[in-house]
Amino acid sequence: MNKDDLKVSVDDNCLEIQGERKKEWTSDEESSGAYRSERSYGSFYRCVPLPQGVQAENISATFRDGVLEVKVPTPEQKQPRRVEITG
């Protein structure tokens, strides 16, 4: 696969990754006079739920050496605030 075969998008708090694999192989065997051709195709689709508060504009993706890496920055967790008791 190459990066043009992949599509990464964000829709309704879901990271969507989809793509299609195409492979064609042919050979001519002169000694037997045969011609051989093989094709394999396959598509895939994945939807990964995103946590609440993720900002879609900060998501990035890279494709290098056949590996797709998607970075999703996690939203900051709010820490509980301690309330002083008086009286």
Biopython code that builds the backbone (N, CA, C, O; Angstrom):
import numpy as np
from Bio.PDB.StructureBuilder import StructureBuilder

atoms = [
    (1, "MET", "N", (0.842, -1.182, 0.000)),
    (1, "MET", "CA", (0.000, 0.000, 0.000)),
    (1, "MET", "C", (0.883, 1.240, 0.000)),
    (1, "MET", "O", (2.040, 1.205, 0.418)),
    (2, "ASN", "N", (0.322, 2.299, -0.465)),
    (2, "ASN", "CA", (0.995, 3.584, -0.335)),
    (2, "ASN", "C", (0.008, 4.583, 0.256)),
    (2, "ASN", "O", (-1.167, 4.261, 0.435)),
    (3, "LYS", "N", (0.464, 5.769, 0.554)),
    (3, "LYS", "CA", (-0.382, 6.727, 1.267)),
    (3, "LYS", "C", (-1.597, 7.162, 0.444)),
    (3, "LYS", "O", (-2.599, 7.588, 1.017)),
    (4, "ASP", "N", (-1.529, 7.064, -0.881)),
    (4, "ASP", "CA", (-2.678, 7.440, -1.708)),
    (4, "ASP", "C", (-3.813, 6.423, -1.620)),
    (4, "ASP", "O", (-4.940, 6.723, -2.016)),
    (5, "ASP", "N", (-3.528, 5.218, -1.105)),
    (5, "ASP", "CA", (-4.552, 4.192, -0.948)),
    (5, "ASP", "C", (-5.301, 4.316, 0.373)),
    (5, "ASP", "O", (-6.236, 3.555, 0.621)),
    (6, "LEU", "N", (-4.907, 5.262, 1.226)),
    (6, "LEU", "CA", (-5.497, 5.415, 2.555)),
    (6, "LEU", "C", (-6.267, 6.720, 2.678)),
    (6, "LEU", "O", (-5.966, 7.709, 2.010)),
    (7, "LYS", "N", (-7.276, 6.697, 3.554)),
    (7, "LYS", "CA", (-8.029, 7.910, 3.877)),
    (7, "LYS", "C", (-8.272, 7.912, 5.383)),
    (7, "LYS", "O", (-8.780, 6.936, 5.936)),
    (8, "VAL", "N", (-7.909, 9.011, 6.043)),
    (8, "VAL", "CA", (-8.128, 9.171, 7.479)),
    (8, "VAL", "C", (-8.989, 10.405, 7.669)),
    (8, "VAL", "O", (-8.687, 11.474, 7.138)),
    (9, "SER", "N", (-10.078, 10.251, 8.438)),
    (9, "SER", "CA", (-10.972, 11.384, 8.679)),
    (9, "SER", "C", (-11.581, 11.262, 10.071)),
    (9, "SER", "O", (-11.514, 10.204, 10.698)),
    (10, "VAL", "N", (-12.178, 12.357, 10.550)),
    (10, "VAL", "CA", (-12.854, 12.380, 11.841)),
    (10, "VAL", "C", (-14.293, 12.785, 11.593)),
    (10, "VAL", "O", (-14.571, 13.790, 10.939)),
    (11, "ASP", "N", (-15.220, 11.970, 12.138)),
    (11, "ASP", "CA", (-16.641, 12.242, 11.960)),
    (11, "ASP", "C", (-17.393, 11.755, 13.192)),
    (11, "ASP", "O", (-17.267, 10.591, 13.570)),
    (12, "ASP", "N", (-18.168, 12.626, 13.820)),
    (12, "ASP", "CA", (-18.995, 12.265, 14.987)),
    (12, "ASP", "C", (-18.196, 11.562, 16.084)),
    (12, "ASP", "O", (-18.578, 10.483, 16.538)),
    (13, "ASN", "N", (-17.093, 12.170, 16.507)),
    (13, "ASN", "CA", (-16.226, 11.613, 17.557)),
    (13, "ASN", "C", (-15.723, 10.217, 17.226)),
    (13, "ASN", "O", (-15.563, 9.378, 18.112)),
    (14, "CYS", "N", (-15.477, 9.977, 15.957)),
    (14, "CYS", "CA", (-14.967, 8.692, 15.494)),
    (14, "CYS", "C", (-13.828, 8.945, 14.514)),
    (14, "CYS", "O", (-13.978, 9.713, 13.565)),
    (15, "LEU", "N", (-12.690, 8.295, 14.748)),
    (15, "LEU", "CA", (-11.561, 8.369, 13.823)),
    (15, "LEU", "C", (-11.755, 7.270, 12.786)),
    (15, "LEU", "O", (-11.699, 6.086, 13.117)),
    (16, "GLU", "N", (-11.981, 7.652, 11.545)),
    (16, "GLU", "CA", (-12.242, 6.690, 10.477)),
    (16, "GLU", "C", (-10.981, 6.478, 9.647)),
    (16, "GLU", "O", (-10.371, 7.433, 9.165)),
    (17, "ILE", "N", (-10.604, 5.218, 9.490)),
    (17, "ILE", "CA", (-9.453, 4.847, 8.676)),
    (17, "ILE", "C", (-9.956, 3.855, 7.639)),
    (17, "ILE", "O", (-10.518, 2.814, 7.978)),
    (18, "GLN", "N", (-9.748, 4.191, 6.373)),
    (18, "GLN", "CA", (-10.189, 3.282, 5.319)),
    (18, "GLN", "C", (-9.170, 3.258, 4.195)),
    (18, "GLN", "O", (-8.420, 4.213, 3.992)),
    (19, "GLY", "N", (-9.157, 2.161, 3.477)),
    (19, "GLY", "CA", (-8.194, 2.033, 2.401)),
    (19, "GLY", "C", (-8.505, 0.847, 1.513)),
    (19, "GLY", "O", (-9.412, 0.058, 1.777)),
    (20, "GLU", "N", (-7.725, 0.749, 0.455)),
    (20, "GLU", "CA", (-7.891, -0.353, -0.485)),
    (20, "GLU", "C", (-6.517, -0.833, -0.924)),
    (20, "GLU", "O", (-5.638, -0.047, -1.278)),
    (21, "ARG", "N", (-6.364, -2.148, -0.889)),
    (21, "ARG", "CA", (-5.111, -2.772, -1.291)),
    (21, "ARG", "C", (-5.292, -3.330, -2.697)),
    (21, "ARG", "O", (-6.258, -4.042, -2.973)),
    (22, "LYS", "N", (-4.356, -3.001, -3.581)),
    (22, "LYS", "CA", (-4.403, -3.487, -4.962)),
    (22, "LYS", "C", (-3.044, -4.077, -5.302)),
    (22, "LYS", "O", (-2.007, -3.466, -5.044)),
    (23, "LYS", "N", (-3.058, -5.250, -5.873)),
    (23, "LYS", "CA", (-1.808, -5.870, -6.276)),
    (23, "LYS", "C", (-2.049, -6.635, -7.572)),
    (23, "LYS", "O", (-2.966, -7.452, -7.662)),
    (24, "GLU", "N", (-1.228, -6.365, -8.560)),
    (24, "GLU", "CA", (-1.302, -7.076, -9.829)),
    (24, "GLU", "C", (0.069, -7.641, -10.139)),
    (24, "GLU", "O", (1.093, -6.994, -9.922)),
    (25, "TRP", "N", (0.067, -8.854, -10.650)),
    (25, "TRP", "CA", (1.321, -9.528, -10.938)),
    (25, "TRP", "C", (1.155, -10.289, -12.247)),
    (25, "TRP", "O", (0.183, -11.025, -12.417)),
    (26, "THR", "N", (2.086, -10.119, -13.162)),
    (26, "THR", "CA", (2.039, -10.835, -14.435)),
    (26, "THR", "C", (3.402, -11.440, -14.725)),
    (26, "THR", "O", (4.433, -10.950, -14.265)),
    (27, "SER", "N", (3.382, -12.523, -15.504)),
    (27, "SER", "CA", (4.647, -13.104, -15.936)),
    (27, "SER", "C", (4.454, -13.754, -17.299)),
    (27, "SER", "O", (3.394, -14.301, -17.602)),
    (28, "ASP", "N", (5.485, -13.683, -18.099)),
    (28, "ASP", "CA", (5.522, -14.371, -19.394)),
    (28, "ASP", "C", (6.544, -15.490, -19.286)),
    (28, "ASP", "O", (7.701, -15.252, -18.941)),
    (29, "GLU", "N", (6.124, -16.685, -19.573)),
    (29, "GLU", "CA", (7.040, -17.819, -19.570)),
    (29, "GLU", "C", (7.248, -18.241, -21.022)),
    (29, "GLU", "O", (6.412, -18.918, -21.620)),
    (30, "GLU", "N", (8.377, -17.824, -21.564)),
    (30, "GLU", "CA", (8.628, -18.056, -22.983)),
    (30, "GLU", "C", (8.795, -19.533, -23.319)),
    (30, "GLU", "O", (8.399, -19.967, -24.401)),
    (31, "SER", "N", (9.366, -20.296, -22.424)),
    (31, "SER", "CA", (9.625, -21.703, -22.747)),
    (31, "SER", "C", (8.338, -22.499, -22.940)),
    (31, "SER", "O", (8.286, -23.393, -23.785)),
    (32, "SER", "N", (7.315, -22.189, -22.178)),
    (32, "SER", "CA", (6.063, -22.937, -22.307)),
    (32, "SER", "C", (5.021, -22.164, -23.111)),
    (32, "SER", "O", (3.957, -22.702, -23.418)),
    (33, "GLY", "N", (5.310, -20.924, -23.450)),
    (33, "GLY", "CA", (4.359, -20.110, -24.206)),
    (33, "GLY", "C", (3.159, -19.679, -23.371)),
    (33, "GLY", "O", (2.105, -19.362, -23.922)),
    (34, "ALA", "N", (3.303, -19.663, -22.078)),
    (34, "ALA", "CA", (2.184, -19.328, -21.186)),
    (34, "ALA", "C", (2.279, -17.874, -20.737)),
    (34, "ALA", "O", (3.363, -17.299, -20.642)),
    (35, "TYR", "N", (1.132, -17.310, -20.469)),
    (35, "TYR", "CA", (1.032, -15.958, -19.928)),
    (35, "TYR", "C", (0.202, -16.071, -18.654)),
    (35, "TYR", "O", (-0.886, -16.646, -18.672)),
    (36, "ARG", "N", (0.702, -15.534, -17.563)),
    (36, "ARG", "CA", (0.017, -15.664, -16.280)),
    (36, "ARG", "C", (-0.182, -14.289, -15.667)),
    (36, "ARG", "O", (0.726, -13.458, -15.668)),
    (37, "SER", "N", (-1.385, -14.056, -15.140)),
    (37, "SER", "CA", (-1.701, -12.776, -14.520)),
    (37, "SER", "C", (-2.496, -13.038, -13.238)),
    (37, "SER", "O", (-3.460, -13.804, -13.241)),
    (38, "GLU", "N", (-2.085, -12.400, -12.153)),
    (38, "GLU", "CA", (-2.786, -12.531, -10.876)),
    (38, "GLU", "C", (-3.127, -11.150, -10.355)),
    (38, "GLU", "O", (-2.358, -10.202, -10.517)),
    (39, "ARG", "N", (-4.287, -11.048, -9.729)),
    (39, "ARG", "CA", (-4.727, -9.784, -9.136)),
    (39, "ARG", "C", (-5.310, -10.079, -7.763)),
    (39, "ARG", "O", (-5.988, -11.089, -7.570)),
    (40, "SER", "N", (-5.046, -9.202, -6.822)),
    (40, "SER", "CA", (-5.695, -9.323, -5.516)),
    (40, "SER", "C", (-6.102, -7.921, -5.073)),
    (40, "SER", "O", (-5.330, -6.968, -5.183)),
    (41, "TYR", "N", (-7.317, -7.818, -4.575)),
    (41, "TYR", "CA", (-7.862, -6.554, -4.118)),
    (41, "TYR", "C", (-8.498, -6.767, -2.747)),
    (41, "TYR", "O", (-8.979, -7.859, -2.447)),
    (42, "GLY", "N", (-8.501, -5.762, -1.946)),
    (42, "GLY", "CA", (-9.163, -5.834, -0.650)),
    (42, "GLY", "C", (-9.315, -4.446, -0.063)),
    (42, "GLY", "O", (-8.399, -3.627, -0.135)),
    (43, "SER", "N", (-10.470, -4.188, 0.514)),
    (43, "SER", "CA", (-10.678, -2.889, 1.149)),
    (43, "SER", "C", (-10.969, -3.109, 2.633)),
    (43, "SER", "O", (-11.397, -4.187, 3.046)),
    (44, "PHE", "N", (-10.728, -2.059, 3.426)),
    (44, "PHE", "CA", (-10.997, -2.142, 4.849)),
    (44, "PHE", "C", (-11.507, -0.805, 5.353)),
    (44, "PHE", "O", (-11.309, 0.236, 4.728)),
    (45, "TYR", "N", (-12.171, -0.862, 6.505)),
    (45, "TYR", "CA", (-12.726, 0.327, 7.149)),
    (45, "TYR", "C", (-12.708, 0.092, 8.654)),
    (45, "TYR", "O", (-13.156, -0.955, 9.123)),
    (46, "ARG", "N", (-12.200, 1.045, 9.405)),
    (46, "ARG", "CA", (-12.206, 0.976, 10.859)),
    (46, "ARG", "C", (-12.695, 2.314, 11.406)),
    (46, "ARG", "O", (-12.374, 3.376, 10.872)),
    (47, "CYS", "N", (-13.468, 2.242, 12.466)),
    (47, "CYS", "CA", (-13.939, 3.432, 13.171)),
    (47, "CYS", "C", (-13.504, 3.302, 14.626)),
    (47, "CYS", "O", (-13.971, 2.416, 15.342)),
    (48, "VAL", "N", (-12.619, 4.178, 15.057)),
    (48, "VAL", "CA", (-12.094, 4.149, 16.421)),
    (48, "VAL", "C", (-12.757, 5.280, 17.201)),
    (48, "VAL", "O", (-12.584, 6.448, 16.853)),
    (49, "PRO", "N", (-13.520, 4.951, 18.260)),
    (49, "PRO", "CA", (-14.174, 6.010, 19.041)),
    (49, "PRO", "C", (-13.139, 6.910, 19.721)),
    (49, "PRO", "O", (-12.126, 6.436, 20.236)),
    (50, "LEU", "N", (-13.410, 8.201, 19.712)),
    (50, "LEU", "CA", (-12.508, 9.170, 20.343)),
    (50, "LEU", "C", (-13.080, 9.610, 21.686)),
    (50, "LEU", "O", (-14.299, 9.691, 21.836)),
    (51, "PRO", "N", (-12.217, 9.898, 22.669)),
    (51, "PRO", "CA", (-12.722, 10.373, 23.957)),
    (51, "PRO", "C", (-13.318, 11.778, 23.825)),
    (51, "PRO", "O", (-13.003, 12.518, 22.892)),
    (52, "GLN", "N", (-14.165, 12.120, 24.758)),
    (52, "GLN", "CA", (-14.781, 13.452, 24.766)),
    (52, "GLN", "C", (-13.698, 14.523, 24.905)),
    (52, "GLN", "O", (-12.730, 14.340, 25.642)),
    (53, "GLY", "N", (-13.863, 15.617, 24.209)),
    (53, "GLY", "CA", (-12.955, 16.747, 24.339)),
    (53, "GLY", "C", (-11.792, 16.762, 23.375)),
    (53, "GLY", "O", (-11.008, 17.712, 23.391)),
    (54, "VAL", "N", (-11.643, 15.743, 22.529)),
    (54, "VAL", "CA", (-10.550, 15.738, 21.550)),
    (54, "VAL", "C", (-10.844, 16.778, 20.478)),
    (54, "VAL", "O", (-11.945, 16.824, 19.929)),
    (55, "GLN", "N", (-9.862, 17.603, 20.188)),
    (55, "GLN", "CA", (-10.021, 18.612, 19.141)),
    (55, "GLN", "C", (-9.514, 18.018, 17.829)),
    (55, "GLN", "O", (-8.322, 17.749, 17.682)),
    (56, "ALA", "N", (-10.420, 17.818, 16.883)),
    (56, "ALA", "CA", (-10.105, 17.141, 15.628)),
    (56, "ALA", "C", (-9.009, 17.852, 14.840)),
    (56, "ALA", "O", (-8.261, 17.199, 14.113)),
    (57, "GLU", "N", (-8.899, 19.155, 14.965)),
    (57, "GLU", "CA", (-7.893, 19.886, 14.184)),
    (57, "GLU", "C", (-6.469, 19.600, 14.647)),
    (57, "GLU", "O", (-5.521, 19.934, 13.936)),
    (58, "ASN", "N", (-6.293, 18.990, 15.821)),
    (58, "ASN", "CA", (-4.960, 18.678, 16.330)),
    (58, "ASN", "C", (-4.523, 17.246, 16.024)),
    (58, "ASN", "O", (-3.422, 16.852, 16.409)),
    (59, "ILE", "N", (-5.350, 16.465, 15.348)),
    (59, "ILE", "CA", (-4.997, 15.094, 14.997)),
    (59, "ILE", "C", (-4.074, 15.123, 13.779)),
    (59, "ILE", "O", (-4.311, 15.868, 12.829)),
    (60, "SER", "N", (-3.021, 14.306, 13.816)),
    (60, "SER", "CA", (-2.090, 14.245, 12.688)),
    (60, "SER", "C", (-1.841, 12.782, 12.323)),
    (60, "SER", "O", (-1.987, 11.886, 13.154)),
    (61, "ALA", "N", (-1.463, 12.560, 11.062)),
    (61, "ALA", "CA", (-1.180, 11.201, 10.585)),
    (61, "ALA", "C", (0.047, 11.240, 9.684)),
    (61, "ALA", "O", (0.241, 12.178, 8.911)),
    (62, "THR", "N", (0.876, 10.194, 9.800)),
    (62, "THR", "CA", (2.036, 10.032, 8.924)),
    (62, "THR", "C", (2.051, 8.600, 8.410)),
    (62, "THR", "O", (1.597, 7.677, 9.086)),
    (63, "PHE", "N", (2.578, 8.431, 7.212)),
    (63, "PHE", "CA", (2.705, 7.108, 6.602)),
    (63, "PHE", "C", (4.138, 6.956, 6.140)),
    (63, "PHE", "O", (4.601, 7.692, 5.268)),
    (64, "ARG", "N", (4.851, 5.985, 6.736)),
    (64, "ARG", "CA", (6.262, 5.802, 6.411)),
    (64, "ARG", "C", (6.588, 4.317, 6.462)),
    (64, "ARG", "O", (6.239, 3.635, 7.426)),
    (65, "ASP", "N", (7.251, 3.816, 5.437)),
    (65, "ASP", "CA", (7.680, 2.418, 5.367)),
    (65, "ASP", "C", (6.529, 1.441, 5.584)),
    (65, "ASP", "O", (6.700, 0.406, 6.227)),
    (66, "GLY", "N", (5.360, 1.773, 5.048)),
    (66, "GLY", "CA", (4.210, 0.874, 5.149)),
    (66, "GLY", "C", (3.465, 0.931, 6.465)),
    (66, "GLY", "O", (2.574, 0.114, 6.698)),
    (67, "VAL", "N", (3.804, 1.880, 7.338)),
    (67, "VAL", "CA", (3.162, 1.990, 8.647)),
    (67, "VAL", "C", (2.432, 3.327, 8.741)),
    (67, "VAL", "O", (3.020, 4.385, 8.519)),
    (68, "LEU", "N", (1.142, 3.262, 9.074)),
    (68, "LEU", "CA", (0.345, 4.466, 9.301)),
    (68, "LEU", "C", (0.368, 4.771, 10.791)),
    (68, "LEU", "O", (0.026, 3.919, 11.611)),
    (69, "GLU", "N", (0.775, 5.997, 11.141)),
    (69, "GLU", "CA", (0.795, 6.426, 12.540)),
    (69, "GLU", "C", (-0.133, 7.621, 12.681)),
    (69, "GLU", "O", (0.046, 8.638, 12.011)),
    (70, "VAL", "N", (-1.125, 7.495, 13.555)),
    (70, "VAL", "CA", (-2.080, 8.568, 13.808)),
    (70, "VAL", "C", (-1.875, 9.035, 15.240)),
    (70, "VAL", "O", (-1.915, 8.232, 16.173)),
    (71, "LYS", "N", (-1.655, 10.336, 15.414)),
    (71, "LYS", "CA", (-1.466, 10.912, 16.745)),
    (71, "LYS", "C", (-2.701, 11.722, 17.121)),
    (71, "LYS", "O", (-3.096, 12.657, 16.424)),
    (72, "VAL", "N", (-3.296, 11.334, 18.241)),
    (72, "VAL", "CA", (-4.482, 12.017, 18.755)),
    (72, "VAL", "C", (-4.122, 12.572, 20.126)),
    (72, "VAL", "O", (-3.998, 11.808, 21.083)),
    (73, "PRO", "N", (-3.949, 13.893, 20.240)),
    (73, "PRO", "CA", (-3.630, 14.457, 21.552)),
    (73, "PRO", "C", (-4.824, 14.283, 22.491)),
    (73, "PRO", "O", (-5.959, 14.604, 22.139)),
    (74, "THR", "N", (-4.549, 13.774, 23.679)),
    (74, "THR", "CA", (-5.632, 13.557, 24.637)),
    (74, "THR", "C", (-6.017, 14.872, 25.297)),
    (74, "THR", "O", (-5.166, 15.730, 25.527)),
    (75, "PRO", "N", (-7.289, 15.027, 25.598)),
    (75, "PRO", "CA", (-7.721, 16.260, 26.258)),
    (75, "PRO", "C", (-7.206, 16.297, 27.695)),
    (75, "PRO", "O", (-6.981, 15.259, 28.317)),
    (76, "GLU", "N", (-7.028, 17.496, 28.199)),
    (76, "GLU", "CA", (-6.570, 17.643, 29.577)),
    (76, "GLU", "C", (-7.653, 17.158, 30.524)),
    (76, "GLU", "O", (-8.834, 17.464, 30.361)),
    (77, "GLN", "N", (-7.221, 16.397, 31.514)),
    (77, "GLN", "CA", (-8.148, 15.920, 32.538)),
    (77, "GLN", "C", (-8.295, 17.006, 33.600)),
    (77, "GLN", "O", (-7.302, 17.537, 34.096)),
    (78, "LYS", "N", (-9.520, 17.327, 33.938)),
    (78, "LYS", "CA", (-9.743, 18.307, 34.993)),
    (78, "LYS", "C", (-9.555, 17.628, 36.338)),
    (78, "LYS", "O", (-10.125, 16.572, 36.614)),
    (79, "GLN", "N", (-8.736, 18.266, 37.167)),
    (79, "GLN", "CA", (-8.499, 17.739, 38.504)),
    (79, "GLN", "C", (-9.560, 18.293, 39.446)),
    (79, "GLN", "O", (-9.940, 19.459, 39.339)),
    (80, "PRO", "N", (-10.039, 17.464, 40.365)),
    (80, "PRO", "CA", (-11.033, 17.991, 41.313)),
    (80, "PRO", "C", (-10.413, 19.097, 42.177)),
    (80, "PRO", "O", (-9.253, 19.011, 42.581)),
    (81, "ARG", "N", (-11.187, 20.102, 42.441)),
    (81, "ARG", "CA", (-10.718, 21.225, 43.252)),
    (81, "ARG", "C", (-11.184, 21.011, 44.684)),
    (81, "ARG", "O", (-12.355, 20.739, 44.949)),
    (82, "ARG", "N", (-10.244, 21.141, 45.580)),
    (82, "ARG", "CA", (-10.580, 20.949, 46.991)),
    (82, "ARG", "C", (-11.259, 22.213, 47.535)),
    (82, "ARG", "O", (-10.800, 23.328, 47.289)),
    (83, "VAL", "N", (-12.338, 22.027, 48.261)),
    (83, "VAL", "CA", (-13.083, 23.130, 48.840)),
    (83, "VAL", "C", (-12.858, 23.118, 50.346)),
    (83, "VAL", "O", (-13.073, 22.108, 51.016)),
    (84, "GLU", "N", (-12.420, 24.268, 50.862)),
    (84, "GLU", "CA", (-12.186, 24.396, 52.309)),
    (84, "GLU", "C", (-13.520, 24.458, 53.043)),
    (84, "GLU", "O", (-14.461, 25.119, 52.602)),
    (85, "ILE", "N", (-13.580, 23.765, 54.159)),
    (85, "ILE", "CA", (-14.780, 23.785, 54.994)),
    (85, "ILE", "C", (-14.525, 24.786, 56.123)),
    (85, "ILE", "O", (-13.532, 24.694, 56.844)),
    (86, "THR", "N", (-15.434, 25.727, 56.254)),
    (86, "THR", "CA", (-15.305, 26.718, 57.324)),
    (86, "THR", "C", (-16.393, 26.503, 58.350)),
    (86, "THR", "O", (-17.402, 25.855, 58.072)),
    (87, "GLY", "N", (-16.194, 27.032, 59.506)),
    (87, "GLY", "CA", (-17.253, 26.966, 60.485)),
    (87, "GLY", "C", (-16.778, 26.487, 61.744)),
    (87, "GLY", "O", (-17.554, 26.370, 62.692)),
]
sb = StructureBuilder()
sb.init_structure("model")
sb.init_model(0)
sb.init_chain("A")
sb.init_seg("    ")
for serial, (resi, resn, name, xyz) in enumerate(atoms, 1):
    if name == "N":
        sb.init_residue(resn, " ", resi, " ")
    sb.init_atom(name, np.array(xyz, "f"), 0.0, 1.0, " ", f" {name:<3s}", serial, name[0])
structure = sb.get_structure()
